[in-house]
């Protein structure tokens, strides 16, 4: 299953002269905890959602990505999201 349109948003993250990063935001309910999340970031594929539900994103990248630390965390907003 590819992508569920309208259930997430994305935006590029400025990195100066380095390769661009991308931030994907998937809003979730207040009751969802980290252990409830099903997230897999591979070299050629991204899968994200809540365990026991259809993934919001389950699709291949248009080209292979370089490996990094995965970023994540560090959100400065109050909204709950993956």
N, C-alpha and C positions, 0 to 999 in steps of 0.2 A: 504494500500500500504506500503510495507516495506521500503527498502532503495534504493536510486538512487546511485549506485556505481560510483565512480570517481568524484562526485560532492562535496565531503567533505574530510577532513583528521582528524585524531585523534592521540593523543599521551598521554601517562601517565604523570602525574605531580608528581615529587618526593615530598614526605611528611615525610621523615624520617621513624620513626616506626609506624606512624599513617596509617590508611587505605588509599589506593591509590586513587587519584583523576584522572579524565580523562578530557582532553581538546579536544573539538570537534570544528573544524574550517570549516565554510561554506563561501567561498568567495561570495561576492555580488557586484553589480554595485555601482558606486559612488552615484547614484540617490536614492538608498534605504535608508530610514530613520528608526529610531527605531520604530516608529508607524506602519511601513510597515511590521515588522517582526511578525511571528506567531510562538511563542515558548512556549511549554508546557513541563515541567519536572515533571512527577509524580513519585510515589513510584515504579511503575512497568513499566512505559512507557516513551518514549522520542519522542516528535514531534517537528520538526524545519523546517522552510522554510520562504517564503515570502507570505504574504496574497494575495489571488487571484491566486496563482500558486499551483501546486502539491507540497506537502511537500517533502523536500530533505530526511528527516528521519521521519518515522512514524512507530515505532516498539517497541516491549517490551524488557526490560532488561532480561538477562538470569537468574537473581535473583533480588529480591526486594532490592532497595538501601536504605541507611540510609538518612534521611532528613538532609539537611545542609542549609547554606545561599544561595546556588546556585552559588557562585563565580561570574563569568562573568566579565564584565568591565576590567579595568586595563591592556589593551593591549598596548604593547610597540612597535608595528609595524605599518607601514603606510597602510598596506593592509586593505581594507574594508571587514569585515566578521561578521557573526552572532556568 
